[in-house]
Amino acid sequence: MTTQLTPEEIDRIIEMAWEDRTPFDAIFNQFGIREDGVKSLMKKELKFSSYRLWRERVEKCSTKHLQKRNPEITRFKCNLQRTISGNKISKR
């Protein structure tokens, strides 16, 4: 990660990383951070036990990687996810 992220961007990346339907490619498209960068960020920002739970979840989740994803899933976000406009988080 070469760019400085704001606390709001870090929170959004963590939220996207926890979401099962949001692939790492979506995070890269919005923030320019690849999967290994997301893993580093999560390890830095979360408690170790939370990070370990997240890693176990990601390893089992086929929707986090587009190559493993069911081709019938054509969107990155679920209906409950906040709308995003231009990388800015909109308030509920």
C-alpha positions in Angstrom: 0.0 0.0 0.0 1.7 3.2 -1.2 -1.2 5.6 -0.5 -2.3 6.9 2.9 -5.8 5.8 3.7 -8.2 7.9 5.8 -9.8 6.2 8.8 -13.1 6.2 6.9 -11.4 4.3 4.0 -9.8 1.8 6.3 -13.2 1.2 8.0 -14.8 0.7 4.5 -12.1 -1.7 3.4 -12.5 -3.8 6.6 -16.3 -3.8 6.1 -15.9 -4.9 2.5 -13.4 -7.6 3.5 -15.8 -9.1 6.1 -18.7 -9.2 3.6 -18.9 -12.6 1.9 -20.2 -11.4 -1.4 -17.6 -8.7 -1.9 -14.6 -10.1 -3.8 -11.1 -8.8 -3.4 -11.3 -7.4 -6.9 -14.0 -5.0 -5.8 -11.7 -3.7 -3.1 -8.9 -3.3 -5.6 -11.2 -1.5 -8.1 -12.2 1.0 -5.4 -9.1 1.5 -3.4 -6.2 0.0 -5.4 -5.3 -2.5 -2.8 -4.7 -6.1 -3.8 -5.6 -9.2 -1.7 -2.3 -9.4 0.1 -2.6 -5.7 1.0 -6.1 -6.3 2.4 -4.7 -9.2 4.4 -1.9 -7.0 5.8 -4.4 -4.2 6.6 -6.7 -6.6 8.4 -3.9 -8.1 10.4 -2.7 -4.6 11.4 -6.2 -3.2 12.3 -7.9 -6.2 13.9 -7.3 -8.0 17.1 -5.3 -11.2 16.4 -8.3 -13.5 17.3 -10.6 -11.5 14.9 -8.0 -11.6 12.2 -7.7 -15.4 12.6 -11.5 -15.8 12.4 -11.6 -13.6 9.3 -8.8 -15.6 7.6 -10.6 -18.9 8.3 -13.8 -17.4 6.9 -12.0 -16.1 3.7 -10.3 -19.4 3.0 -13.7 -21.2 3.0 -15.6 -18.5 1.1 -15.6 -19.1 -2.6 -17.3 -15.7 -3.3 -14.2 -13.7 -2.2 -12.3 -14.8 -5.3 -13.8 -14.2 -8.7 -12.2 -17.4 -10.2 -14.0 -19.6 -7.6 -17.2 -17.6 -7.7 -20.4 -18.9 -9.1 -20.9 -17.3 -12.5 -24.6 -16.6 -11.7 -23.5 -14.0 -9.1 -23.0 -10.8 -11.1 -22.9 -8.1 -8.4 -20.4 -7.2 -5.7 -22.7 -6.0 -3.0 -25.8 -7.3 -1.2 -29.0 -5.3 -0.9 -28.2 -4.3 2.7 -24.8 -2.7 1.9 -24.6 1.0 2.0 -24.5 2.8 -1.4 -21.1 4.1 -2.4 -20.6 7.0 -4.7 -17.1 7.9 -5.9 -15.4 6.1 -3.0 -17.2 8.2 -0.5 -19.3 6.5 2.2 -22.8 7.8 2.2 -24.6 8.0 5.5 -27.7 5.9 6.1 
